[in-house]
Each structure stands twice: as C-alpha cells, then as structure tokens.
Amino acid sequence: MITGKTLIEKGFKPRKWFKQAIDFANKHKLEGVELDNYLASVCPKVFDPYQQPIKYYKNIRGETEDEISNVEKVCNTMEELMRTPTLVDGAVMPDACPTGERGQIPVGGVVVARNAIHPAMHSADVCCSVMMTNLGKIAPKEALDIAQSVTHFGGGGRDELFDFPEDLEEVIIQNRLLNSERSLNLAKNHLGTQGDGNHFLFIGCSKKTGETVIVTHHGSRGFGANLYKNGMKLAEYFRKEISPDTLKNNAWIPYDTDEGKAYWEALQIVRDWTKLNHTVLHDATCRKLAIEPVNRFWNEHNFVFKENDLFYHAKGATPLDDKFVPDSQDGLRLIPLNMCEPVLVVKGESTENNLGFAPHGAGRNITRTQHKKNNVDKTIDEIFTEETNGLDIRFFSNNIDISELPSAYKNAKNLQEQMSEFNLGYIVDEILPYGCIMAGDWDKDAPWKIKARERRMRKNILGK
C-alpha cells in the first residue's frame, strides 16, 4: 500500500497534493514506472529562487552622503528581489528608496514577472495615481478653497456624498475576491476620500497657458487595501506549494489559475474605482466653481501592467508607454515633485533601460522618522514657515506634518537631471505651485488618541 512515507522516500516533500495522489495510486494499484510517471505528472512544479540575481537597470546615481547611502540600500534590496524565480527583468528609477522587509521591491522599482502577479510588488496602496483637470482662468485661491470644501483626508471614510454607480457595484459583487460586505462598504464609504501620507490636492498654474489646474494624488484606499490583503493570503498559499524558499513578501499568484485571473480582474475593478474617486472630487470642484473642465487626464504609478504573459509591477513608477495606459490622452503623464515644486507634465517612450517607465515623484533619501529627528532643534511652525515660501499650504487635520515638507524629499532639480540623463521621459509643461492640501498629522487627534488623553487626565485628577 502506498503511503506518504512512500512519496517521501521517492524524494517528494509533504504537500497538500499527497492525499489525492495517494488515494488515486492505491485505487488504481499503481507501482513501479507507472507510479513514478503518475507522481511526476501530478506533483506541482517547484520554483527555486535563482542562485544569482538576474540583472536590472540602475537609472539612479548618488552624489551626497545621504544619496549614496540610499542608492546602496536600494541596490542591496534589488539584488535580493531579483532572485525571485518569476522575474525576467527589472529597473530602478532616480526616486527609488527602500521600503519594507529584506528583498522587498523598493519605491521607484519596476520588475517584470512571467505568468505571475506579486501583490506585495504593487503594495497595499493599489493604483496610487494622479489626475489633473484644467479649470481655465479661475483664481487659484478660489479653486483651492472650493476643493478643500469637497475633499476629505485622514483615516476612515465619510458619509456617502456621491452616487455609487450600479454597474460598478455589480462587477464588485461578481468578483470572487471583492464579493464581501466589507469590500463593498469600503468602496462606498471611501469614495471621495484621499487618505494620508504623501497624498495631496494641489492647485497650480500651467507654465504654458497660465490656466489654473487641480491635481489630486491618492490610491484605492481601504477598497484596494482589502484586495491586497486577500491577494497576499492567496500568494502565500501558492508560495508554500510551489516555491517555499521564496521570500514571503515576494510570493505570487500564477496568472494561469482561476485565482490568478480573478485577481487580475479585481485589479482592473480597483483601477476603475480609483479613477472614479479622482473624478468625483474634480467634478464636485467644477460644479461648485460653476465651470466646465477644459482638459483632464490621469495615470497610475503603483500598479501591475500586462503584456501577453508578462506582468510589469511598478512600485512607484510612472508608465510612459501607451500600451500600459488604455485610457491615455496624447501620451501625457504626471510626475509630482514636492509641494513647493511644479507638477511635471511629461511624455516618453520605452527604452531598454527604462522598460517603459519614469519616476513617480521626488522620492526620499531618509525615512520620515529620521527627517523629524534631524529637525528637533526647530519648532514645527519655524520649519513650516521656512519651507513653504509663502505658498498656500494647508493640512486637513490642522496638524502640520513636517515629514511632508520639501526638505523631506530628494532634490527636485537633481531628479530632473537624472530623468534626462537616463532618458526617462521629457517635460512638455509644468504646473507651477499655488498651494496644496494634505492630511497632515491626522492621527494626533484620532478618536482613540483623544480618548486615551482623556483617560490620562481623569486618572491624574483622581490621583490628586
């Protein structure tokens, strides 16, 4: 009788397929060559990490001490990442900086996988993206005031202020990875919200025309994060079966499975939701201004893009090639820098070293925490006044976050020089800054922190 021990003695590692294979082999009384051929046919193929990392393109260089240190860290994590057995190519952009665990794709990284979607390589901020609308000859302050009245930053959602499309609700319900009450509630409650971190609402003027422009930057919020969570669970299931020696954060879902196709479809639904999320905020601003938008386009920079059986994972990289942007308008893309610098309007083509991508922003050389430590000798108000240069900078929470001020980011001029040096797109216009809104340090006054402060106060009063 064939048992698990039989299979182990033949060199197979215990896996979930053992039970079905053992039952079949015993039922059909397989033995000898017949048994070996059967086991070879049903045993899942195991993908081992590459012994040596495959090559990738380094579209980045460092000059200062912080830049050189950052580039070294980026390259270290890329060396580990490029041992992942699905990968066939990769690149890093000038705004690259490491994030997460060992071997995890850095911000500003692009990797190409065959027949595989890696959820961690697009991250929880699925479809983080930027959209611009030309508002015409509207006063920038008026535009910013109105925009502030319709947007929402910080944690959680908001009451449903915008009609949720029935067709979008239907496709969400039909997708096996999105069909849950939680997923649909997040899709509805987070519509018209922008989250926190480096997400923003920017008002500026076209350098070419002088017209006022609104730019929003955010991802798919809790709706996309919930899909990411489900995707990571699926990827871990497959990793244990077909590539147990691959790092957990580089696990993948094979596209040629039912789960892989469902996940790909779910990503497209999340993309549609995110585009809608930008659109409702822009449209609401236009309605309050009583104007018709002159021009509008958008692009994601945190997503997965498909070409045949190849999946381009961009973790903070702007797709230049129109084959990646099905709703492209004249090949135009947006690259924001920092709140005091222009938003770049760019075009570009695929080259051997850029793989069809450009930077997504200015990037960082040091962490938010380190930046705050480097500024302990100044007050928050002093830093804010020095760095905002008279621009109309607002924080939705009314708490300034100095880790989002310009000095927390890489040098914008240096980034543009490297874009030119490595042929990462060319600038066709600049949206010159008037002001912007960001979440700020919103969790400083989060409900749970307020309650904690109140408990401490009551305790202190009672103690006295």
Secondary structure as GFF3:
##gff-version 3
##sequence-region A 1 464
A	DSSP	alpha_helix	4	9	.	.	.	ID=ss1
A	DSSP	alpha_helix	17	27	.	.	.	ID=ss2
A	DSSP	alpha_helix	32	42	.	.	.	ID=ss3
A	DSSP	beta_strand	57	58	.	.	.	ID=ss4
A	DSSP	alpha_helix	65	81	.	.	.	ID=ss5
A	DSSP	beta_strand	87	97	.	.	.	ID=ss6
A	DSSP	beta_strand	107	114	.	.	.	ID=ss7
A	DSSP	beta_strand	116	117	.	.	.	ID=ss8
A	DSSP	three_ten_helix	119	121	.	.	.	ID=ss9
A	DSSP	beta_strand	128	136	.	.	.	ID=ss10
A	DSSP	alpha_helix	140	150	.	.	.	ID=ss11
A	DSSP	alpha_helix	166	174	.	.	.	ID=ss12
A	DSSP	alpha_helix	181	189	.	.	.	ID=ss13
A	DSSP	beta_strand	200	206	.	.	.	ID=ss14
A	DSSP	beta_strand	212	218	.	.	.	ID=ss15
A	DSSP	alpha_helix	221	242	.	.	.	ID=ss16
A	DSSP	three_ten_helix	248	250	.	.	.	ID=ss17
A	DSSP	beta_strand	253	254	.	.	.	ID=ss18
A	DSSP	alpha_helix	258	289	.	.	.	ID=ss19
A	DSSP	beta_strand	295	307	.	.	.	ID=ss20
A	DSSP	beta_strand	310	315	.	.	.	ID=ss21
A	DSSP	beta_strand	317	319	.	.	.	ID=ss22
A	DSSP	three_ten_helix	322	324	.	.	.	ID=ss23
A	DSSP	beta_strand	333	335	.	.	.	ID=ss24
A	DSSP	beta_strand	343	347	.	.	.	ID=ss25
A	DSSP	beta_strand	357	359	.	.	.	ID=ss26
A	DSSP	alpha_helix	368	373	.	.	.	ID=ss27
A	DSSP	alpha_helix	380	388	.	.	.	ID=ss28
A	DSSP	beta_strand	392	395	.	.	.	ID=ss29
A	DSSP	three_ten_helix	402	404	.	.	.	ID=ss30
A	DSSP	three_ten_helix	406	408	.	.	.	ID=ss31
A	DSSP	alpha_helix	412	421	.	.	.	ID=ss32
A	DSSP	beta_strand	426	438	.	.	.	ID=ss33
A	DSSP	three_ten_helix	442	445	.	.	.	ID=ss34
A	DSSP	alpha_helix	447	463	.	.	.	ID=ss35
###
